[in-house]
């Protein structure tokens, strides 16, 4: 599983705490779910895991950070259940809250967004965040076929739009992501600050079939 979160800028001193705590709690909950259960029940166990993680986050806040409200921990989130083994499993499942995006890329097919029509509003206008009292209503679900010949990018904020709209950003990303960070299916994470922007862009890249490097 993959989880990527980003704290809201208007609560810069506390929101990243919420983002990191939710990420850790959500990963722990999803890791305990058998793959067979996800295959049988689809999004339901993933949604339940996110809901449990939010509950634990709020309890942590009350115990350790009692002086702040839930909104001060607000973050966007993108959850991905990704079958990596070459089996009959051909679909990846995604859940997101806020302006995150998942993008498949291959040399043959180019860029393909998992949520192409989910949000046609202004860039970086966050409509949904976690924690939320109604987690099920906040999460947007999507299914996507697994492209084992390319790579998967999980992106926060405006990075997804930058990839589509800016050749200069794409050229820069090529130099940064030209080489996976390990011989096994590991992740390469990076941050960059676009000129004139107040947000750090964050992305996680998964090479589905990484080349062998010495």
RALINMO-V665794 format. One record per residue. RES is the residue in three letters. SS is DSSP state (helix for helix, strand for strand, loop for the rest). PSI is psi in whole degrees, 0 to 359 (999 if undefined). BURIAL is I if it has 16 or more other C-alpha atoms within 10 Angstrom, else O. Layout:
BEGIN
res-><RES	RES>
ss-><SS	SS>
psi-><PSI	PSI>
burial-><BURIAL	BURIAL>
END
This chain:
BEGIN
res-><UNK	UNK	UNK	UNK	UNK	UNK	UNK	UNK	UNK	UNK	UNK	UNK	UNK	UNK	UNK	UNK	UNK	UNK	UNK	UNK	UNK	UNK	UNK	UNK	UNK	UNK	UNK	UNK	UNK	UNK	UNK	UNK	UNK	UNK	UNK	UNK	UNK	UNK	UNK	UNK	UNK	UNK	UNK	UNK	UNK	UNK	UNK	UNK	UNK	UNK	UNK	UNK	UNK	UNK	UNK	UNK	UNK	UNK	UNK	UNK	UNK	UNK	UNK	UNK	UNK	UNK	UNK	UNK	UNK	UNK	UNK	UNK	UNK	UNK	UNK	UNK	UNK	UNK	UNK	UNK	UNK	UNK	UNK	UNK	UNK	UNK	UNK	UNK	UNK	UNK	UNK	UNK	UNK	UNK	UNK	UNK	UNK	UNK	UNK	UNK	UNK	UNK	UNK	UNK	UNK	UNK	UNK	UNK	UNK	UNK	UNK	UNK	UNK	UNK	UNK	UNK	UNK	UNK	UNK	UNK	UNK	UNK	UNK	UNK	UNK	UNK	UNK	UNK	UNK	UNK	UNK	UNK	UNK	UNK	UNK	UNK	UNK	UNK	UNK	UNK	UNK	UNK	UNK	UNK	UNK	UNK	UNK	UNK	UNK	UNK	UNK	UNK	UNK	UNK	UNK	UNK	UNK	UNK	UNK	UNK	UNK	UNK	UNK	UNK	UNK	UNK	UNK	UNK	UNK	UNK	UNK	UNK	UNK	UNK	UNK	UNK	UNK	UNK	UNK	UNK	UNK	UNK	UNK	UNK	UNK	UNK	UNK	UNK	UNK	UNK	UNK	UNK	UNK	UNK	UNK	UNK	UNK	UNK	UNK	UNK	UNK	UNK	UNK	UNK	UNK	UNK	UNK	UNK	UNK	UNK	UNK	UNK	UNK	UNK>
ss-><loop	strand	strand	strand	strand	strand	strand	loop	helix	helix	helix	loop	loop	loop	helix	helix	helix	helix	helix	helix	helix	helix	helix	helix	helix	helix	helix	helix	helix	helix	helix	loop	loop	loop	helix	helix	helix	helix	helix	helix	helix	loop	helix	helix	helix	helix	helix	helix	helix	helix	helix	helix	helix	helix	helix	helix	helix	helix	helix	helix	helix	helix	helix	helix	loop	loop	loop	loop	loop	helix	helix	helix	helix	loop	strand	strand	strand	strand	strand	strand	strand	loop	loop	loop	loop	loop	loop	loop	loop	loop	strand	strand	strand	strand	strand	strand	strand	loop	loop	loop	strand	strand	strand	strand	strand	strand	loop	loop	loop	strand	strand	strand	strand	loop	loop	loop	loop	loop	loop	loop	loop	loop	loop	loop	loop	loop	loop	loop	loop	strand	loop	loop	loop	loop	helix	helix	helix	helix	loop	strand	strand	strand	strand	strand	strand	loop	loop	loop	loop	loop	strand	strand	strand	strand	strand	loop	loop	loop	helix	helix	helix	helix	helix	helix	helix	loop	helix	helix	helix	helix	helix	helix	helix	helix	helix	helix	loop	loop	loop	loop	loop	loop	loop	loop	loop	loop	strand	strand	strand	strand	strand	strand	strand	loop	loop	loop	loop	loop	loop	strand	strand	strand	strand	strand	strand	strand	strand	loop	loop	loop	loop	loop	loop	loop>
psi-><157	138	129	133	159	124	148	139	331	348	55	329	344	334	326	334	314	319	314	318	315	319	310	316	319	317	317	320	315	325	335	355	125	143	324	326	321	319	322	322	356	233	340	308	330	319	319	318	317	321	317	318	320	316	317	323	316	325	321	319	314	323	316	333	49	342	359	158	169	324	333	351	10	136	157	158	145	122	135	127	112	114	117	333	151	80	197	353	118	0	139	145	138	142	134	152	115	193	51	167	147	135	129	143	136	155	326	320	350	210	137	116	141	328	65	330	13	331	106	13	186	147	137	19	105	119	333	141	167	148	153	146	342	75	319	326	336	324	131	129	153	146	149	138	141	124	98	356	358	217	162	130	124	121	147	164	220	6	322	317	322	320	319	321	341	109	326	319	318	317	319	318	324	318	330	328	18	339	122	159	12	164	337	174	80	176	147	117	147	161	148	156	114	141	130	359	147	356	140	136	137	138	148	133	132	118	117	327	75	144	158	124	147	999>
burial-><I	I	I	I	I	I	I	I	O	O	O	O	O	I	I	I	I	I	I	I	I	I	I	O	I	I	I	O	I	I	O	O	O	O	O	O	O	I	O	O	O	O	I	O	I	I	I	I	I	I	I	I	I	I	I	I	I	I	O	O	I	O	O	O	O	O	O	O	O	I	I	I	I	I	I	I	I	I	I	I	I	I	I	I	O	O	O	O	O	O	O	I	I	I	I	I	I	I	I	I	I	I	I	I	I	O	O	O	O	O	I	O	I	I	I	O	O	O	O	O	O	O	O	O	O	I	O	I	I	I	I	I	O	O	I	O	O	I	I	O	I	I	I	I	O	I	I	I	O	I	I	I	I	I	I	I	I	I	I	I	O	O	I	O	O	O	O	O	O	O	O	O	O	O	O	O	O	O	O	I	O	O	O	O	O	O	O	I	O	O	O	O	O	O	O	O	O	O	I	I	I	I	I	I	I	I	I	I	O	I	O	O	O	O>
END
